Amino acid sequence: MALDLDLPTWLGRIGVFDLETTGVDVAADRIVTAHVGVLDAKGREIAARSWIADPGVPIPDGAAAVHGITTEHARAHGRSAREVVAEIASSLRSLFAQGLPVVAYNASYDFSLLTHECIRHGVPALEMPGPIIDPLVIDKAVDRYRKGKRTLEVVAQHYGVPLDGAHEASADAIAAGRVAQAIARSFPLAGSAHELHTQQIGWARTQAESLTEYFVRIGRIEPEDALDGTWPVRAPGSA
């Protein structure tokens, strides 16, 4: 890591957000657990709320193996999906109204899936949510040529951020927030959260185009199956 910078003032109090779900299709899959919190400048969580939902559909074994919530557990302990979705959206809307940036790792997944869940349950969706900070997009932009995977676990380890209980919504959300702060101490970032939000829109698009070219070159996808680089909320119909 290149530098030891002071944390920008706009990263001294941040929201954090993470979902665990029934799968990876933002249009079709459902929320199982969620966490929304607030971190201070030292990465300590000073406010938090967690949810478990009954998604209304069976939770595939593969998804349950990742986050640990089975269909039976969700039905026994989860609340109505509509209530949970409404409360998550309300919590995020409150953070944005306070002017707090919200950190989400691979934000286009979480915010796109939440949008589809809002539509599904007749809940008002977040309109142009922001500012959002996505450590995945930022890390790829500021340290483009670093080799290795860019999963939250790997990137957290790279920046010296502990991650206990990966794929548990609160652990992932908090770690993502701390990674965002660690990146800001290692690389110069924009002068404001809103400026960084705008930069990430372009970075995400460029990163998707580059990955599409690579996947086409190795025969993993066809050219017409280009990856959607829309950020932070993917276009309706995108997986």
Long-range contacts (C-beta under 8 A, 24 or more apart in sequence): 1-159, 1-186, 1-187, 2-186, 2-187, 3-185, 3-186, 3-187, 3-188, 4-185, 4-186, 5-184, 5-185, 5-186, 5-187, 5-188, 6-185, 7-41, 7-181, 7-184, 7-185, 8-184, 8-189, 8-191, 10-101, 10-192, 10-193, 11-41, 11-101, 11-133, 11-180, 11-181, 11-184, 11-193, 12-40, 12-41, 13-38, 13-39, 13-40, 13-41, 13-100, 14-38, 14-39, 14-100, 14-101, 14-102, 14-103, 14-133, 14-177, 14-180, 14-181, 15-92, 15-95, 15-96, 15-100, 15-101, 15-102, 15-103, 15-177, 16-45, 16-102, 16-103, 16-104, 16-173, 16-174, 16-176, 16-177, 17-92, 17-102, 17-103, 17-104, 17-110, 17-173, 18-104, 18-105, 18-110, 18-169, 18-170, 18-172, 18-173, 18-176, 19-109, 19-110, 19-113, 19-114, 19-169, 20-66, 20-67, 20-69, 20-167, 20-168, 20-169, 20-172, 21-63, 21-113, 22-55, 22-57, 22-59, 22-60, 22-63, 23-60, 23-62, 23-63, 24-109, 24-239, 25-239, 26-109, 26-112, 26-113, 26-116, 26-234, 26-238, 26-239, 27-112, 27-116, 27-236, 27-237, 27-238, 27-239, 28-116, 29-113, 30-55, 30-56, 30-57, 30-81, 30-117, 31-55, 31-81, 31-84, 31-85, 31-88, 31-113, 31-114, 31-117, 32-59, 32-63, 32-67, 32-69, 32-74, 32-78, 33-67, 33-69, 33-168, 33-169, 34-84, 34-88, 34-169, 35-169, 35-170, 35-172, 35-173, 36-88, 36-91, 36-92, 36-95, 36-173, 37-170, 37-173, 37-174, 37-177, 38-95, 38-100, 39-174, 39-177, 39-178, 39-181, 41-181, 43-174, 43-177, 43-178, 43-181, 45-174, 48-170, 49-87, 49-91, 50-169, 50-170, 51-79, 51-84, 51-87, 51-88, 52-77, 52-78, 52-79, 52-84, 53-78, 53-79, 53-80, 53-81, 53-84, 53-85, 54-78, 54-79, 54-80, 54-81, 55-81, 56-81, 66-167, 67-167, 67-168, 67-169, 68-167, 68-168, 81-117, 81-121, 82-121, 82-122, 82-123, 85-114, 85-117, 85-118, 85-120, 85-121, 85-123, 86-121, 86-123, 88-114, 89-114, 89-118, 89-123, 89-124, 89-125, 89-126, 92-126, 92-129, 93-126, 96-126, 96-129, 96-130, 96-131, 101-130, 101-131, 101-132, 101-133, 101-193, 101-196, 101-197, 102-129, 102-131, 102-132, 102-133, 103-132, 103-133, 103-134, 103-135, 103-173, 103-176, 103-177, 103-180, 104-132, 104-133, 104-134, 104-173, 104-176, 104-232, 105-134, 105-135, 105-136, 105-152, 105-172, 105-175, 105-176, 105-179, 106-134, 106-136, 107-132, 107-133, 107-134, 107-136, 107-137, 107-231, 107-232, 108-134, 108-204, 108-230, 108-231, 108-232, 108-233, 108-234, 111-232, 111-233, 112-232, 112-233, 112-234, 112-238, 115-233, 129-232, 129-233, 130-194, 130-197, 130-232, 131-192, 131-193, 131-194, 131-196, 131-197, 132-197, 132-200, 132-232, 133-180, 133-193, 133-196, 133-197, 133-200, 134-200, 134-204, 134-231, 134-232, 135-176, 135-179, 135-180, 135-183, 137-200, 137-203, 137-204, 137-207, 137-231, 138-180, 138-183, 138-189, 138-196, 138-200, 138-203, 139-179, 139-183, 140-203, 140-207, 141-199, 141-200, 141-203, 141-207, 142-183, 142-186, 142-187, 142-189, 143-187, 152-176, 152-179, 155-179, 159-183, 159-186, 197-232, 200-231, 200-232, 201-231, 201-232, 204-229, 204-230, 204-231, 204-232, 205-229, 205-230, 205-231
